[in-house]
Amino acid sequence: MKHTVTVAEHAGFCFGVKRAVDAAERELKKAAEDSVTLYCLGSLIHNKTVTDSLEQKGLITIRSIDEAQPGSRVLIRAHGEPDSTYEAAKAKDITVCDETCPFVWRIHEAARKAGDAGRAVFVIGDPAHPEVIGILGSTDAAVGACDDPDKVRGFEDALKDKPVTALAQTTLTREKFNACCDVLKEICSDLAIEDTICNATRQRQDAAAKLAEKSDAMVVIGDKNSSNSRKLFDICSQRCPFTVFVENLSDLPLQELEKYNKIGVAASASAPQQIILEVIANMSEVLTNDQNTEMNEMLAYMDEIEKSLKLPGRGEVITGTVVQVTNDYVVVNLGCKKDGMLPKEEVTLEDGQELTAAFKEGDEVQAKVIKTDDGDGNILLSKKKLQSGENWEEINAALESKEVVNVVVQKEVKGGVIAAYKEVSGFIPMSQLADHYVENAEEFIGKTLPVKVTRVDQRRNKAVFSHKAFLTEEKHKKIAEIWDTLNVGDVVEGKVMRFTDYGAFVDIGGIDGLLHISEISWGKLRHPQEALEIGQVVNVKILSMNPEKGKISLGLKQNAPEPWSVIDENYHEGDIVKGKVAQIKEYGAFVELAPGLDGLVHISEVAHKRVGKISDELSIGQEIDAKILEIDKEKRRISLSIKATLPAPGSEEEAKAAPAEEAPVEEAPAEEAPAEEAPAAEE
């Protein structure tokens, strides 16, 4: 049997977990040197293999700060703690080693900020999870927490009359977050939602879901006590029937896995790299006994893990992601065991500029390694020492390959703005800042823009960028993608953009399609605005497509049944119906009963009296009641009568004036008027 084993694009330790584990290793060494006990408040991470290893080295896990001895050291894990924990530690003269994940710390700050602004704070998450407990304990404005949409309504009385800020547990699934938000929107009149689900969690969940959908079997590596591990398992189980949970090598069901062709591997954010390596290596050893087995992707992933364990050397140029910014330093995730520390003095800043203005979380940073250990277990970095020549080479390469690069807009100058690509400054003309006219560049200052390099003059240290060129290319790509996803017969949502005499143009996600006037309604229209409005959102059907000419024909009336196809459901002979006079002829009047469905009132059926001229009795647009005399489905004709809905002339007066004894009255002969033969009503 031919096997393929694929590892999810994002798997294993996330930044916050790796940071906490590295800190525990570092603090254990310091505690041993100082002969001080090191406690961890709660299990450092939800992975028994890791915690057992740390406990053997001297880390003592406690449940409450009260269990720590005065003068000792306590490690705050990535989940974070409520404010009361820090107050209790201070009272006992305990040194706190705070390793709260920066993403969790950001949620604490958001909760405090909301509380200070007079808003109630609600956390979408498991109220028993330590991370959620910490968030709730960071502000007195916290109302509560819940991750069950059905139970969120139980907080309605506490939330409905208050301004509310909703935050999310970092490991929450996207489905639960959206479902809870929908309920909160119903019960809160003033609701601000902050999506604080961790990118690492989201990436692992999305990558695992994508892989599970195309796999015959899934192996999820993680600890069963870990919230993010269980959620990852649930996500995979919903998409792949054979999904196994593996905490360590002994849980791996190799004999069962041999039955499947496509095997996927996902690892939670708390899964250590060593266990991932062991599981993959064991699968490789057993499954490769079959000569048809393909293990390239898995072995490549093992190589990546091995690389992540290696530290960059002094003088090496590295690229990392900013995970924390202060006024004095920037913490950079380098994808290895240690973080990079970029001090303020090693960064070139403009006059008066702070690090917090120059960097933000998620930024990509390139720097040079000065020291592999700055004394606190970090790698010391410098941007000043990074030779700008390398950046110029990248700019030149981007010019030749027409590759997109990201630049940061720094300031406005005459005719445009100055933008920086790493250590290279370039010029963006005002006309190239956007795909529309820009009068003031202020809104672009500080933003990161994807650009095309249009000119390079390294001798003069000049480079010219164009954001407009990027936008134009992306627009063309988007239009091409939209064409690929559309098919004749699809019903899509569109927005009415403009009218012509012959129809309306509707935007269906970046492409305009023509909704011809004849395809708007089953009835006849003189102008599209009789049925539509500019900006109106409608569901239209794709009738035809011509990619070569870039034309799409749309239909709106097809969303409703053709009137004659359902006439038996809505109209019957003898019914009294309402309608509007649409046309007047010499022989009668056509009355619109519904769009695309007209009936004829013959001149002889207009009134009980002789009618010489229809226009004397009826007018275009007049609403009337009529009786259906006949429905001819084969010829699509409806005969109507107005006079059949009217009382006979003089009947009411005769009834009032009639004597007790009826006297014989000679009946006058009816005067017959020849009626012009008229065609019956047609659609």
Steps between C-alpha positions, in 0.01 A plus 500: 500500500625846415512730804526878511553677831446876520565727799270800552655829393491630857572251779671482839600755761359848454702804596340545844550138605859484372572827678368362830693172472824683415442736794448206735831345389677833546345579839578151631872564435484837677306355793759224540784755496322715762379200706141617467188291443324554168126441493264494202149623566297228331624250243743690276342354186247228445754237405604242756825407324626858523380567855645170631836590349498846664393361836796260495722808460347663809191689387222467758143538378255665740130578470491825695744779578431424867698175462821686408749578775574869576808621316476227234454538126177423314472450126179631343420274207381603152131490606547807721355577844243739650623819668437351844784251444757777453370683808528184710855436372606853590360460851712184551816652348489247218693572181271453200644373173216607271489293180141583407467458125513846337174420319327419830654807664350707219152366589555602864587850380190510277282394796647772724460762229136404447433509873662842535272624221193392696427192291403155626742221400378161382743221408402245237679198641497219755442665841701220668805543276796668679546750217138616527523517880802728460318729254193525721726589792669785315205741532209564734281555193496128411146361487586139424606248238337232288586302186157339447273708271189352663618610847608850397136608522521437873705821523235711326381679815857592594592626152198639315499851650879555504772579249681166462844401373531132402842332504597145401704225662809461280441127436129531416380349173379738233159327486429551871622859490272591209200320651539677836550836327171452312314455830673800661400716204138413568503583871744795514404843370859632526746222419869521408655168393877450511621188323779390735531140381873432474638488148700190590184322616309614193782392269523154657124450492464619140800298380377186680146540361631544147725194527232282665255563215735337249645222723385143557642501855616773739750485786457783752798543733429668833401459864141399576491753785582782260210715383658579164590131449142385559363764267750400233390138539131597473567702185682209334243241615218696338681489165683166508322190642822328610672750729724390789628698798868437573658625823825310449652231283325216683159628386585476129283226333739411219318183394176695454675780313645254249145451368477858377656667199496868594607567859501850648688615810396799716659616826353733759669817623603317818656201322881499549717460195671192641174301510410614149842384379464163673153436355605601149823301516315189616241534223783544254679187620192275484323636194814518289520120510256532211700598195210710368486723805560873448646679804657806342268753661536344843877476481518859381297600804744315725781698340312822578466402865868418517580842355280669760711347775815663365594850613625766256869584530661834571502724193217306335215701344164369620132570430242476776156613610440770762309356796540780755595870486596730789661843508840339563511181295328279243458125558533303176394140444780342294343156461759338726538420871594857594336834434681792344539825697530819293592792730401856417864604457542245221219650290513809282201717592383837380523796738260453788377164369442219750541127444127456558434723200758332277404139576183311572415138579506288188756713315773314315846616610842435355803556721855387567600276793744678732503245785347155526426563870443843655518359857125450530477214255415718199679555169618861470411659165588818313343669202768767487765242426298342226669599180263690280672356192310176549172689499593673177564161343151395602354818352683444172384138493140613559530746211613227262257232614211749546459353847288678760678641808352659813601852595414722796384852418701736720423860404343723238720707269431716198329293233473179702631310803821340626466127568756260642575146394707378796805729488425641155294816460306559181250742350135433418350771273156621608355360178630152594368488858162355403285404202297817551579869535674584830502861611655454844744223592445532875285186518791291365763612753612207717328241284666200342430485129575225248673664201670432171853635449487720188847661504834455679803730501732357762779748428269782607331284766166543329217254452148562370205286610140468379212381713262569211681243281448239771130585538446486124666160476300367795178629345575315178580185698178534697296545185664192348425301817138615496460386139636159598246461782191605304284268290192545287200423717658620826294732719727764653460811711555832326466873549323731256760755387348700212210515254469527123183511290549136414581361843709519817865417572545285810830446687534130586817514710731707284350437156207689348230297328214632287149445629297569184167675553320197357660278767407714801130415526249265339300815431586781261713792626564832332817560705702288748445754779132397509614180674850572635699761694867596484686317779231234536630148574334233287545131426550452127540196278787472251340449158810511280873572519750621241850510659659616174287814491473523877119499489253333734122496452287481812137428580287602797153382402624139496500506882120498491285245311365600159141618574323260261686201645330549838173657391296210639641575845404868499203557266170318426193574289248688712765664722474874570847643447669837518702644214635812340398629156807457277368564147182642346379382160182578301360159585596492868769546766792278599537470877825388668421247772867426574828571321475310172135406544232717328129448453259663254187685605291512181314828438178314562624396849596846624162615627131411500436785260604533139862625485595685184855591595714309748705806599181662631476227762857393570850652508854361486624408848151486650451220753182296449321190626399243241354152479682224311261373233733258325862377511636347179840356595568365151462843338615681818191719513297629794156658455391744768183688589473819699122524477467155661637656819252791488133500616239508223385856428187606697482177695548670836249782429238257367532288811432803720204628296326167429123494621367223721315356203697470182337641190581351166754713317548480130867426431663730248697324233876534543668711242765293340828659400727313271826427684828504315658157518818533709784261556516340845775605744849380435801504726 
